[in-house]
Amino acid sequence: MAGVIFDLDGVLADSEQLWDRIRREVTTGSGGHWAEGATEAMIGMSTPEWSRYLVEELGADLTPEQAADTVIDRMAERYATDPPVLPHAEEAVRAVAADYPTAIASSAPPRIILAFLEITGLVDVVRGTVSSEQVGAGKPAPDVYLEAARRIGVPAAECAAVEDSANGIRAAAAAGATVFAIPNPHFPPAQDALDRSHRVLGEVREVPDAVRALAAS
């Protein structure tokens, strides 16, 4: 193993339910409806994908660009006032990055990834960041993991990936990475996705020891 790639939402930030709540509010507040299964459908989607979904599938009376801007602005406000950083996230990233080139591969837009890095002081620690809106397709497609691995100069097959969602696990596994799953308590991943992980962990502070054990195996 030669590199480590973290997801952001649900792994380093307790934010999946915030994205969900804000998308619901924007959708219903602009004349749309919230359909059963919409939450699960959008987990892992890139910004262009989920903003189109709000408009085309849920009926938000906005353009996809307006939907994206409104949701992201509200999320950025939350990061500015009460950032949803998970306990031990900063320490876990620092511990791993001391030994391996480290990246973030996220469905969050670049603006939110940067906000997280600035709040935690990890801007100079994380070597590469990739938003799925910067690649061909969102998770479960492997694109974001393949690009994150490229940016840290390590083949994806030689990386460990840390994920919380079903589509995230599928994306990392499809890229060839060895996946550590930290199941999201708000939106638990499906068993078939968990079956593709190397090991299931309870929380992010377990990651450094899990990575060391993988490297020693």
GUVEXNU-520929 format. One record per residue (C-alpha): residue in one letter; x, y, z. Coordinates in pm, whole numbers, plus 50000, padded with zeros to 5 digits. Example, Ala and Ser with C-alpha at 12.3 -4.5 7.8 and 13.67 -1.06 7.14 Angstrom:
// GUVEXNU-520929
@res:a, x:51230, y:49550, z:50780
@res:s, x:51367, y:49894, z:50714
// end
This chain:
// GUVEXNU-520929
@res:m, x:50000, y:50000, z:50000
@res:a, x:50135, y:50340, z:49902
@res:g, x:49857, y:50600, z:49945
@res:v, x:49536, y:50676, z:50133
@res:i, x:49221, y:50844, z:50000
@res:f, x:48946, y:50971, z:50229
@res:d, x:48588, y:51050, z:50143
@res:l, x:48465, y:51371, z:50310
@res:d, x:48092, y:51363, z:50384
@res:g, x:48018, y:51098, z:50645
@res:v, x:48385, y:51009, z:50701
@res:l, x:48551, y:51335, z:50805
@res:a, x:48242, y:51553, z:50835
@res:d, x:47903, y:51463, z:50979
@res:s, x:47735, y:51623, z:50683
@res:e, x:47537, y:51372, z:50476
@res:q, x:47218, y:51454, z:50667
@res:l, x:47288, y:51827, z:50628
@res:w, x:47311, y:51795, z:50250
@res:d, x:46989, y:51594, z:50260
@res:r, x:46803, y:51846, z:50475
@res:i, x:46914, y:52145, z:50270
@res:r, x:46826, y:51976, z:49940
@res:r, x:46481, y:51893, z:50078
@res:e, x:46427, y:52252, z:50192
@res:v, x:46537, y:52398, z:49859
@res:t, x:46327, y:52150, z:49662
@res:t, x:46004, y:52187, z:49856
@res:g, x:46058, y:52562, z:49898
@res:s, x:46068, y:52605, z:49522
@res:g, x:45756, y:52410, z:49434
@res:g, x:45899, y:52061, z:49413
@res:h, x:45822, y:51744, z:49608
@res:w, x:46041, y:51499, z:49795
@res:a, x:46000, y:51145, z:49666
@res:e, x:46069, y:50821, z:49847
@res:g, x:46419, y:50701, z:49762
@res:a, x:46544, y:51046, z:49660
@res:t, x:46794, y:51063, z:49945
@res:e, x:46952, y:50730, z:49860
@res:a, x:46953, y:50808, z:49488
@res:m, x:47157, y:51126, z:49536
@res:i, x:47423, y:50994, z:49774
@res:g, x:47744, y:51000, z:49574
@res:m, x:47609, y:51209, z:49286
@res:s, x:47822, y:51498, z:49162
@res:t, x:47688, y:51852, z:49187
@res:p, x:47567, y:51862, z:48823
@res:e, x:47397, y:51525, z:48872
@res:w, x:47208, y:51600, z:49193
@res:s, x:47111, y:51953, z:49088
@res:r, x:46954, y:51812, z:48771
@res:y, x:46780, y:51547, z:48983
@res:l, x:46621, y:51818, z:49204
@res:v, x:46482, y:51991, z:48896
@res:e, x:46402, y:51707, z:48657
@res:e, x:46292, y:51434, z:48900
@res:l, x:46163, y:51629, z:49201
@res:g, x:46019, y:51931, z:49023
@res:a, x:46210, y:52217, z:49183
@res:d, x:46114, y:52534, z:48993
@res:l, x:46476, y:52638, z:48943
@res:t, x:46747, y:52581, z:48688
@res:p, x:47001, y:52316, z:48789
@res:e, x:47257, y:52594, z:48829
@res:q, x:47027, y:52788, z:49064
@res:a, x:46954, y:52474, z:49265
@res:a, x:47324, y:52396, z:49301
@res:d, x:47418, y:52752, z:49398
@res:t, x:47142, y:52776, z:49659
@res:v, x:47223, y:52442, z:49823
@res:i, x:47599, y:52501, z:49824
@res:d, x:47562, y:52854, z:49962
@res:r, x:47358, y:52720, z:50254
@res:m, x:47611, y:52445, z:50320
@res:a, x:47896, y:52698, z:50310
@res:e, x:47709, y:52909, z:50566
@res:r, x:47691, y:52607, z:50795
@res:y, x:48065, y:52546, z:50761
@res:a, x:48129, y:52911, z:50847
@res:t, x:47913, y:52910, z:51161
@res:d, x:47908, y:52552, z:51291
@res:p, x:48135, y:52325, z:51087
@res:p, x:48023, y:51960, z:51107
@res:v, x:48373, y:51815, z:51150
@res:l, x:48364, y:51470, z:51307
@res:p, x:48562, y:51403, z:51626
@res:h, x:48916, y:51275, z:51560
@res:a, x:48892, y:51347, z:51185
@res:e, x:49180, y:51594, z:51180
@res:e, x:49402, y:51371, z:51393
@res:a, x:49330, y:51066, z:51177
@res:v, x:49420, y:51247, z:50856
@res:r, x:49740, y:51388, z:51008
@res:a, x:49845, y:51048, z:51138
@res:v, x:49795, y:50882, z:50800
@res:a, x:49950, y:51167, z:50602
@res:a, x:50266, y:51146, z:50812
@res:d, x:50338, y:50811, z:50642
@res:y, x:50152, y:50813, z:50310
@res:p, x:50049, y:51062, z:50042
@res:t, x:49688, y:51140, z:50124
@res:a, x:49395, y:51268, z:49921
@res:i, x:49026, y:51349, z:49953
@res:a, x:48786, y:51214, z:49688
@res:s, x:48443, y:51361, z:49752
@res:s, x:48106, y:51428, z:49598
@res:a, x:48115, y:51768, z:49770
@res:p, x:48201, y:52066, z:49549
@res:p, x:48555, y:52211, z:49564
@res:r, x:48432, y:52508, z:49770
@res:i, x:48317, y:52281, z:50053
@res:i, x:48625, y:52059, z:50041
@res:l, x:48842, y:52370, z:50077
@res:a, x:48627, y:52499, z:50364
@res:f, x:48684, y:52172, z:50550
@res:l, x:49059, y:52185, z:50490
@res:e, x:49084, y:52545, z:50606
@res:i, x:48878, y:52488, z:50921
@res:t, x:49084, y:52184, z:51020
@res:g, x:49421, y:52327, z:50918
@res:l, x:49477, y:52040, z:50674
@res:v, x:49538, y:52246, z:50359
@res:d, x:49909, y:52166, z:50356
@res:v, x:49863, y:51810, z:50485
@res:v, x:49628, y:51664, z:50223
@res:r, x:49827, y:51637, z:49901
@res:g, x:49538, y:51608, z:49655
@res:t, x:49166, y:51680, z:49649
@res:v, x:48909, y:51589, z:49386
@res:s, x:48540, y:51669, z:49364
@res:s, x:48328, y:51438, z:49153
@res:e, x:48207, y:51743, z:48961
@res:q, x:48563, y:51770, z:48826
@res:v, x:48557, y:51424, z:48668
@res:g, x:48333, y:51231, z:48431
@res:a, x:48077, y:51092, z:48673
@res:g, x:47989, y:51079, z:49041
@res:k, x:48003, y:50776, z:49267
@res:p, x:47950, y:50477, z:49221
@res:a, x:48160, y:50539, z:48910
@res:p, x:48530, y:50506, z:48997
@res:d, x:48633, y:50832, z:48827
@res:v, x:48687, y:51043, z:49140
@res:y, x:48907, y:50777, z:49303
@res:l, x:49111, y:50720, z:48992
@res:e, x:49177, y:51093, z:48964
@res:a, x:49259, y:51129, z:49333
@res:a, x:49513, y:50848, z:49304
@res:r, x:49663, y:51011, z:48997
@res:r, x:49701, y:51342, z:49180
@res:i, x:49904, y:51183, z:49459
@res:g, x:50108, y:50979, z:49213
@res:v, x:49997, y:50637, z:49335
@res:p, x:49802, y:50372, z:49137
@res:a, x:49452, y:50331, z:49279
@res:a, x:49519, y:49961, z:49331
@res:e, x:49793, y:50058, z:49576
@res:c, x:49567, y:50291, z:49777
@res:a, x:49348, y:50241, z:50079
@res:a, x:49014, y:50422, z:50060
@res:v, x:48794, y:50524, z:50353
@res:e, x:48422, y:50541, z:50277
@res:d, x:48086, y:50549, z:50455
@res:s, x:47818, y:50507, z:50187
@res:a, x:47719, y:50227, z:49954
@res:n, x:47796, y:50424, z:49639
@res:g, x:48124, y:50547, z:49783
@res:i, x:48235, y:50194, z:49869
@res:r, x:48136, y:50077, z:49523
@res:a, x:48329, y:50362, z:49360
@res:a, x:48647, y:50296, z:49555
@res:a, x:48627, y:49921, z:49498
@res:a, x:48566, y:49973, z:49126
@res:a, x:48882, y:50184, z:49114
@res:g, x:49074, y:49892, z:49261
@res:a, x:49142, y:50045, z:49603
@res:t, x:49134, y:49851, z:49928
@res:v, x:48830, y:49987, z:50108
@res:f, x:48782, y:50055, z:50478
@res:a, x:48412, y:50112, z:50543
@res:i, x:48284, y:50329, z:50828
@res:p, x:47907, y:50278, z:50790
@res:n, x:47713, y:50602, z:50799
@res:p, x:47465, y:50580, z:51091
@res:h, x:47217, y:50810, z:50916
@res:f, x:47220, y:50626, z:50583
@res:p, x:47365, y:50276, z:50641
@res:p, x:47524, y:50121, z:50333
@res:a, x:47371, y:49813, z:50176
@res:q, x:47524, y:49479, z:50266
@res:d, x:47633, y:49407, z:49910
@res:a, x:47845, y:49722, z:49923
@res:l, x:47990, y:49638, z:50264
@res:d, x:48085, y:49299, z:50125
@res:r, x:48321, y:49478, z:49885
@res:s, x:48515, y:49640, z:50168
@res:h, x:48835, y:49498, z:50315
@res:r, x:48732, y:49580, z:50670
@res:v, x:48449, y:49757, z:50852
@res:l, x:48552, y:50013, z:51115
@res:g, x:48352, y:50187, z:51384
@res:e, x:48489, y:50541, z:51355
@res:v, x:48753, y:50746, z:51181
@res:r, x:49007, y:50735, z:51465
@res:e, x:49053, y:50363, z:51390
@res:v, x:49183, y:50439, z:51041
@res:p, x:49557, y:50496, z:51118
@res:d, x:49591, y:50161, z:51296
@res:a, x:49390, y:49986, z:51022
@res:v, x:49616, y:50132, z:50755
@res:r, x:49928, y:50023, z:50945
@res:a, x:49788, y:49671, z:50976
@res:l, x:49713, y:49659, z:50604
@res:a, x:50064, y:49778, z:50519
@res:a, x:50214, y:49512, z:50743
@res:s, x:50008, y:49227, z:50599
// end
